[in-house]
């Protein structure tokens, strides 16, 4: 971040199909990504640790126990 030469607004304008990765000491710490087709709820849930853990538990249970087939639904 110490090497950033443009304002945040400039980097935001540069975000296209590829994210702009922010690094400190060569390690990624943040990303600027375009959100044209995403809503706030989707963005919030996609990074929420408890929600991600719930999804992982659900997938593990589905793999272990099976579930309802798409045809049945």
C-alpha positions as CSV (number, residue, x, y, z in Angstrom):
1,X,0.0,0.0,0.0
2,X,2.9,2.3,0.6
3,X,3.6,2.2,-3.1
4,X,0.1,3.2,-4.2
5,X,0.4,6.4,-6.3
6,X,-3.2,7.0,-7.3
7,X,-6.2,7.9,-5.1
8,X,-8.7,5.3,-4.2
9,X,-11.1,6.7,-6.7
10,X,-8.6,6.1,-9.5
11,X,-8.2,2.4,-8.5
12,X,-12.0,2.0,-8.3
13,X,-12.3,3.4,-11.8
14,X,-9.8,0.8,-13.0
15,X,-11.7,-2.1,-11.7
16,X,-13.0,-4.1,-14.7
17,X,-13.4,-7.8,-15.1
18,X,-10.3,-8.4,-13.0
19,X,-10.0,-7.4,-9.3
20,X,-7.4,-4.9,-8.1
21,X,-5.4,-6.6,-5.4
22,X,-4.1,-4.6,-2.5
23,X,-0.9,-5.9,-0.8
24,X,1.2,-5.1,2.2
25,X,4.7,-6.5,2.2
26,X,3.8,-8.5,-0.9
27,X,0.9,-10.3,0.8
28,X,-2.7,-9.7,-0.4
29,X,-4.9,-8.0,2.2
30,X,-7.8,-6.7,0.2
31,X,-9.4,-6.7,-3.3
32,X,-11.4,-4.1,-5.2
33,X,-13.9,-5.9,-7.3
34,X,-16.7,-4.7,-9.6
35,X,-20.2,-5.3,-8.1
36,X,-22.4,-4.2,-11.0
37,X,-24.6,-7.4,-10.8
38,X,-24.5,-8.1,-7.1
39,X,-26.7,-6.9,-4.3
40,X,-25.5,-5.9,-0.8
41,X,-26.9,-9.1,0.8
42,X,-25.0,-11.3,-1.6
43,X,-21.8,-9.4,-1.0
44,X,-22.2,-9.5,2.7
45,X,-23.1,-13.2,3.0
46,X,-20.3,-14.3,0.6
47,X,-17.7,-13.2,3.0
48,X,-19.4,-13.8,6.4
49,X,-17.6,-16.5,8.3
50,X,-20.6,-18.0,10.0
51,X,-22.6,-18.2,6.7
52,X,-19.6,-19.8,5.0
53,X,-19.4,-22.4,7.8
54,X,-23.1,-23.1,7.5
55,X,-22.7,-23.7,3.8
56,X,-19.7,-26.0,4.4
57,X,-21.6,-28.0,7.0
58,X,-24.6,-28.4,4.6
59,X,-22.4,-29.6,1.8
60,X,-20.6,-32.1,4.1
61,X,-24.0,-33.4,5.3
62,X,-25.3,-33.6,1.7
63,X,-22.2,-35.7,0.7
64,X,-22.5,-38.0,3.7
65,X,-26.3,-38.5,3.9
66,X,-27.5,-37.6,0.4
67,X,-30.5,-35.4,-0.2
68,X,-33.4,-34.7,-2.4
69,X,-32.7,-35.1,-6.1
70,X,-33.5,-32.3,-8.5
71,X,-36.1,-34.6,-10.2
72,X,-38.0,-35.0,-6.9
73,X,-38.0,-31.3,-6.3
